Amino acid sequence: MPKPYSLDLRQKIIDAIELDGMKKSEASTVFGISRNTIDLWLKRKAVTGSLAPQGNSNARRQRRITDWESFRAFAEQHCHKTQSEMAECWPGPMSQRTISRGLAVIHWTQKKDLRLPSAR
């Protein structure tokens, strides 16, 4: 995710528009910011009274899998099942995608062994 514009720059642009009477399109050209961004900042200021950027909504979520040794044992026990079936066998709510990410963390793969002789 790109870094948000600084509060100082935001305030400078909004002051140029509100206090100096600069047009939004002119400010967007001078400061190199899209007009839509300026409109969003003005809307945010009208609603919240502040130009500060919003907090990061993609903050690191707490993982559902915390004990990796027991998860590794679970994966070995249910290695013949699909990820969806493994999610159903997990004690508690678990999605197939979470199982997939967990298997990637423990470097678990179910690729075919190409060293076996093929039947001709």
QUIFENFEN-V690241 format. One line per field, one symbol per residue. phi: phi as a letter, one per 20 degrees, with the letter a starting at -180 (. if undefined). psi: psi as a letter, one per 40 degrees, with the letter a starting at -180 (. if undefined). burial: b if it has 9 or more other ideal C-beta (glycine too) atoms within 8 Angstrom, else e. A space follows every 50 residues. Layout:
BEGIN
phi->???
psi->???
burial->???
END
This chain:
BEGIN
phi->.ffffffffgffffffffeemfffffffffemcfffffffffffffednc dffffffeggefffedeffffffffffdfeefffffffeffofbefffff fffffeleccffeeeffeed
psi->hihiiidddddddddddddeeiidddddddefiiddddddddddddddei eiiiihefihihidhdgddddddddddfdeiiddddddehhihhiddddd dddddefhifiiheeihih.
burial->eeeeeeeebbbbbbbbbeeeebebeebbeebebebebbbebbebbeeeee beeeeeeeeeeeeebeebeebbebbeebeeeebebbbeebeeeeebebbb ebbeebeeeeeeeeeeeeee
END
